[in-house]
Amino acid sequence: MQTPTTSKIAIIGLGNIGQVVANNLIKNNRGVIVADRNLEKAQTLAAQLGDLAQPATISDAIREADIVVVAVWFAAIKEIFYQYEALLQGKIIIDPSNPIAPNAQGGFDKIIGENESAGQINASLLPKGAKLAKALGTLGAASLANAANQQPEAAALFYATDDINIDETIEQLIRDNGFAPVRVGGLDQSIRIEVFGDLHEFGALGKTVTVAEAKTKI
Ligand SMILES: NC(=O)c1ccc[n+]([C@@H]2O[C@H](COP(=O)([O-])OP(=O)(O)OC[C@H]3O[C@@H](n4cnc5c(N)ncnc54)[C@H](OP(=O)(O)O)[C@@H]3O)[C@@H](O)[C@H]2O)c1
């Protein structure tokens, strides 16, 4: 039986966030399966990361993993849920997505309703028996890399899920990324930890925080 420390993690999507998460896990001695729609990209990254990283096709990665990090843009998550629905059943899915798209001014606009969250929308599309946590998306990719394993006090990463049975697994995943986990609540709190939310680096929070600071905000 898999425990929070032995659960197998797969990352689908090897862009900014996917690569940082893979790097963070390897630095903390946690193995990871890396996958993208382009297998060569996964093979190249795995070769750079070393023996703890295993490249795979998306299907094989999902099949082998207990935890699937969907490190793709918000709109692509829906496609992945649809295309790999059978394989995703029963898996723990980590959603770092922010529901935004570039605008003509060089910034980003929210692409769903003002009071909607990607977490709640993705929860409504979830494959049968899968469990969703909103996590690993509350910092920009640069901070997710630079603030990992911060000393003397770890930086906080917020997460939200409706399933308290997966809390320990999510918290271990966050610790193995080099951060301290802080539960913000159920998925109805997702909006707070997505871009423009009050607990996001690119929202009212505006920076990385320690656990003590994080707890004053929730
Ligand atoms: N960047 C940040 O600072 C940041 C911070 C917090 C959260 N996030 C969130 O994290 C997610 C990923 O962002 P990112 O900046 O890492 O994006 P990115 O650099 O554009 O990377 C996305 C990756 O996903 C792959 N991909 C796209 N559609 C796919 C599909 N259907 N199946 C498999 N792979 C697919 C892309 O492959 P191709 O190269 O083939 O297109 C690319 O490798 C987004 O939801 C974003 O909102 C980003």
The ligand as an ORCA input file, in Angstrom:
! r2SCAN-3c Opt
* xyz 0 1
  N       3.964     30.075    -14.893
  C       3.635     30.434    -13.669
  O       4.284     31.292    -13.012
  C       2.454     29.776    -12.991
  C       2.251     29.999    -11.619
  C       1.206     29.353    -10.973
  C       0.352     28.517    -11.679
  N       0.553     28.359    -13.024
  C      -0.389     27.488    -13.741
  O       0.294     26.277    -14.053
  C      -0.189     25.775    -15.304
  C       1.005     25.586    -16.224
  O       1.585     26.880    -16.473
  P       2.995     27.007    -17.165
  O       3.426     28.419    -17.027
  O       3.879     25.912    -16.691
  O       2.593     26.751    -18.693
  P       3.556     26.431    -19.914
  O       4.942     26.872    -19.599
  O       2.878     26.943    -21.118
  O       3.568     24.834    -19.941
  C       2.435     24.081    -20.215
  C       2.904     22.718    -20.682
  O       1.755     21.901    -20.860
  C       1.867     21.241    -22.117
  N       0.521     20.965    -22.602
  C      -0.401     21.822    -23.098
  N      -1.529     21.175    -23.401
  C      -1.335     19.891    -23.088
  C      -2.131     18.734    -23.158
  N      -3.387     18.774    -23.628
  N      -1.598     17.572    -22.737
  C      -0.336     17.529    -22.256
  N       0.471     18.590    -22.148
  C      -0.026     19.754    -22.558
  C       2.598     22.223    -22.989
  O       3.134     21.535    -24.079
  P       3.444     22.278    -25.475
  O       4.769     22.930    -25.270
  O       3.439     21.167    -26.436
  O       2.340     23.271    -25.697
  C       3.648     22.735    -22.012
  O       4.746     21.855    -21.927
  C      -1.211     26.796    -15.817
  O      -2.507     26.349    -15.503
  C      -0.874     28.064    -15.053
  O      -1.997     28.887    -14.848
  C       1.570     28.950    -13.686
*
